[in-house]
Amino acid sequence: MSKRMKDKVVIVTGGSKGIGRSISEIFAKEGAKVLVTARNEKEAKDVVESIANTGGEASYFLADVSKQDDMENMAKTCIERYGKIDILCHNAGIFPETRLEDMTLKEWDLLMDVNLKGTFLATKACMPHMIENKYGKIVITSSITGNKTGIAGLAHYAATKGGVNGFIINAAVELAKYNINVNGVAPGNILTEGMKSQLGDEYIKAQSEAIPMGRMGSPENIAYAALFLASDEAEYITGQTIIVDGGQILPESQFAAK
């Protein structure tokens, strides 16, 4: 490892499993002090222990990204423990499936609260410290869904991710004068625990065959993209969202990927 994150402090929301866990572990391996933010204490503890076992430094904070007090306390806790906030990797999000004809207002609002409002609240909580220090990197996990593709049953999810991409662009414009970069990573189909349990082997096989690279991505693929955007090598990149999808959105049809 290059230790490109040596002396940096990073908050990772949704940092206890899937993509978030990989982000937490890879940033720690690169020398960052990591605050793993999650709702499940057992999972959060497991990540922190895993990082400690490989010589990294991390702690956890239990929070709901849709709650303003939780996000403000997250930022406050990070500063108390580590003295600063250099990087926010906002990864927390949910993707339950419900088709429009069955979707309730409660289900719609839940996605807006967690995925979209959560993005605003996490960013808002970390901004003051970054502005004061005239330095910050904000990397937000978006998605190709809602921005480049659509899936039946995920209209509410797609709407939130379309909103997230708009947020990234506008936040980047506002925060550039403070030397704060705001960027996103848009995963394609990534083989996480949630993907396996929610969509099943048949979907995974069919989707893999439609991706030009012939396989689904790994959480590490997304984590390394986030690592680049949070690094000083990306100091002149802001307001951009990198698609990491193995070429999934490129073919005109599933047959063109063969």
N, C-alpha and C positions, 0 to 999 in steps of 0.2 A: 504494500500500500504506500501511496505517496505522502500520506498525512497532509493532504491539501486543506483539511479543515482544522488543523492544529490551532488551538486557542480560540476557536469559534464556539458559540453556544447556539444550539438549534432547538426549537420547539417543533415536535411532530404531532399533529392532531390525528386521531385515528391511528395512532402509532403502535398498536398492540398486535395487529394481525394483518395478513395479506400484504398489500403494497406498503402500508404504513410500517409494518414490522421490518420489512426490508430496508426502507428508508432509514429507520432508526438504527438498525444494525450497521449499515454501510457507512452512514455519517459517523458513527462511533468508531468504526475501524479506521476511518480517515482522520481521526483525532478530535472530533467534536465532542463537547459535553452535550448530552441529549436529555431533554425533558420529554418523556413519553406521555402524551395526553390521551386518555381513553376512558371508557365508561366501566369496563370490566377489570376489577382489581387483580384477579388471578392472572389474566392474560397480560396485563401491564407488568406485574411482578416478574412473570416469566421472561419477558423481553429484557427487562433490566438485569436479571440474573444472567441471561445469555450474553449480554454485552459485557458484564463484569467478568465473566468466565474467559472472555477473549481479550481482557486487558483494557477494556473501554470504560468510560465513565457515563453513568446515566441514573436517572431517578424517574419516578412516575408521578402524575397528577391526575386525579379522577375528575372528569368534567363532562358536561353535555355542551357541545358547541352551539346549540340553539339557545342557550341561556347566557344573557349578557353578564351577569354576576360571575358565572363560571369562567368565562373567557377573561374577564378583568382580573380575577384571582389567579388564573393560570399565568398571565403575564407578570403579575406581582410576585408570585412564587418563584418564577424563573429568575427574576432579578435578585430576589432574596437568596436563592441558592447559588447562583452562578455569577451574579454581578452585572449581567447584561443580556440582551437578546440580539444576536446577530442575524439569525435566520429563522423564518417561520416557514415550515413545510405544512401547508394546510391540506390534509389528505382525507379527513373525516367525511364520510358520506354513506348513504344507504341507497339500495336499488330494488325495492320490492316490485313485483310484477302485478299490475292490475289493468285490465283493458278499460277503455274509456266508458263503455256502456255499464260497467260495474263499479267504476271508480266513485268513491264518496268524497265529499268536501274535506272530511277529516284526513283521508289518505293524501289528497292533494296538498293540504296545508302542512302535513308532516314532512313531506319532501321539500317543500319551500323553506320550512323552518330549519331543517338539518343541513340540506345541501347548499341553499342559497343564502339564507340569513346567517347561517353558521360561517360562511365565507366572509361576509361583512363583519361579523362580530369578532372573529379571530384576528382579522386584519386590523380592525379598529382598536383592539386591545393592545396590539404590539406596536402600532404606529408611533405613539408619543415617545417611547424610548428610542426608537430608530431615528426619529426626527431630531431628537435632542443630540444624538451621537453623530448625526449626518452620515449614517451608514445603515444599510439593511438590505436583505435579500428575502423576498417573499415568493415562494413557489407553490402554486395551487394545482392540485390534481383535478383536471377537468375530465373530458371524455370525447371520443369521436361521436358518441350518441348525442343527438341534439344539435351538433355542429356540422357533422359530415354525413351521418347515417341516422336511420330510424329503426326502431324495433317495436313490434306490436306488444303492448302491455307496459311500455315505458315512456308514455307521453309526459307524465309528471316528472320523471327523472330527466328526460331530454330537455324539458323546459328549464329545469334548474341549471343544467350544464350549459345551455345556450346563454343563460343569464350570467353564469360564472365567467364565460369567455368575454362577455361584454364588460363585466366588472374588472377583469384583468387589464383590458386596454385602458379603461378610464382611470383606474387606480394608478397605472403606470404613468399616465400623463400628469396626474396631480402630484405624485411623490418623486418624480425625477429630480426636481430641484433640491431635494434633500439627500440625493445620492442613494435613493432606495430603488432597487430594481424589482419589478413585479412581473412574473412570468408564469406560464402554466405548462403542464405536461398532460397530453390527451392520450390516455391508453386506448388501445383497441381491446381485443379479447385477451385478458390476462388470466392465467390459470391460478386462481386463488382458492382458498377454502370455500368461499361463498359461491364462486362459479361452479365448483364441483358439486356442492350440495344442492344448489338452487336449480341448475340447468341440466345436469346429468351427463352421462357418458356419450349418449347419442348426439346431443347438441355439440359437445366438444369435438367429436370426430368429424361431424359435418362442417363445423365452422373452420376447423383446421384445414380441411381440404379446399376451402374457399379462399384461404390466405396464401398469397404468392410464396411466402417463405415456408409454407407447408406445416406450420405448427402455431400454437398459441404462445403468447409471450409469458415471461416469468415476472414475478414481482420485482426481481433484481433489475430487469430491463428498464422498468420505470424509475427505480431508485437511482440508477446511474444517470439517467437523464436529469432528474432533480438535482443530483450532486453537481453536474456540470453547470446548471443554471444558478445554483447557489454559490458557485466558486468565483474567484476573482478573474478567472479566464473569461467569464461571461459578463464582465463589468459594463460592456457597451451594448448589451442586449436587454431590452425591456419592452413590455407590452406584447410579447410573443407567446404563442402556445405551440410547443413541439409535439407533433403526432408520433407516437411510438406504437406501431400496429403491424409490423411485418409486411407492410404493403397492402393491408386489408382494403383500404378505400380506393385503391388504384384501378382494379379491373372494372371494365364496363359491365360485366356479368360474372357469375360464378364459373361459367365455362371459360372465360378469358383468363382465369387464374390457372388453368390446367397446363 
